[in-house]
Amino acid sequence: MPIAKLIIELEVPHAQSLKDRRQVLRSMKDKLRHGFNLSIAELDDGIVWNRATLGIAAISSSTSYLTGQLQQIDQAVHRLAAQLSAEVLDSYAEILPE
C-alpha cells in the first residue's frame, strides 16, 4: 500500500512563549485529525517559539486517492494557519510506493 507524507513548516509570529506556540499547533493538529484520517506529529524539538515543523502521514490502497487527499490536507493547513494567525512557510508532499 502506498503511504503519503506531507511536511509542513509553520511560522507563528505572535508566539511569545512555548505555550503560545503549543496552543496554535494543538488546535491545528486536532482539527486535521478530526477532518481527515491521518497521523500528525511535531517533528522539531520546539526550541524556537515562533517556528514549527509538522509531519503528516496517511495510507490508502489507492495512489490517486492519496494524491487528492494530500491536496485537500494542504488546503486545510493553509486555511487553518490563516485562522490561527500563523503562516505556512513551506510544504513538501511525497507518496511512497508500495
C-alpha positions in Angstrom: 0.0 0.0 0.0 1.3 3.5 -0.8 2.0 5.9 2.0 1.6 9.7 1.7 3.7 12.1 3.7 3.4 15.8 4.0 5.9 18.0 5.8 4.7 21.5 6.8 6.9 24.3 8.1 5.0 27.0 10.0 5.7 30.3 11.5 3.7 31.6 14.4 4.7 35.3 14.5 2.7 36.2 17.6 4.1 33.4 19.7 5.9 34.9 22.7 6.4 31.7 24.5 6.3 27.9 24.1 2.7 28.0 25.4 1.5 30.3 22.6 3.2 28.1 20.0 1.7 24.9 21.6 -1.8 26.4 21.6 -1.7 27.0 17.8 -0.2 23.6 17.0 -2.5 21.7 19.2 -5.5 23.3 17.6 -4.2 22.7 14.1 -3.3 19.1 14.8 -6.7 18.3 16.5 -8.7 19.9 13.6 -6.7 18.0 11.0 -7.0 14.7 12.8 -10.8 15.1 13.1 -11.2 16.2 9.5 -9.0 13.6 7.8 -7.9 10.0 8.6 -4.3 10.8 9.2 -1.4 10.8 11.7 0.3 14.0 12.6 3.2 14.9 14.8 5.6 17.8 15.6 9.0 17.0 14.0 11.1 19.7 15.6 12.3 20.0 19.2 10.5 23.2 20.0 13.4 25.4 20.8 12.3 28.2 18.6 9.0 29.6 19.8 7.7 31.0 16.5 8.5 28.1 14.2 7.3 24.6 13.9 7.5 21.6 11.6 4.6 19.2 11.3 4.8 15.7 9.8 1.6 14.2 8.4 1.1 10.6 7.2 -1.8 8.8 5.5 -2.1 5.4 4.0 -4.5 4.0 1.4 -4.7 1.3 -1.2 -5.2 4.0 -3.9 -2.4 6.3 -5.0 -4.9 8.6 -6.8 -7.0 8.9 -3.6 -3.8 9.8 -1.6 -2.9 12.5 -4.2 -6.3 14.1 -3.8 -6.2 13.8 0.0 -2.8 15.4 0.1 -4.1 18.4 -1.9 -7.1 18.7 0.5 -4.9 18.5 3.6 -2.6 21.1 2.2 -5.5 23.4 1.5 -6.9 22.8 5.0 -3.5 23.6 6.6 -3.3 26.9 4.8 -6.9 27.7 5.8 -6.3 26.8 9.5 -3.0 28.7 9.6 -4.8 31.8 8.4 -7.5 31.3 11.1 -4.9 30.8 13.8 -2.7 33.8 12.7 0.1 31.5 11.6 1.9 31.3 8.2 2.8 28.3 6.1 6.4 28.8 5.1 6.8 25.6 3.1 5.1 22.3 2.4 6.6 19.2 0.8 4.4 16.2 -0.2 5.5 12.8 -1.3 3.8 9.5 -2.0 6.0 6.5 -1.1 5.2 3.5 -3.4 4.5 0.0 -2.1 
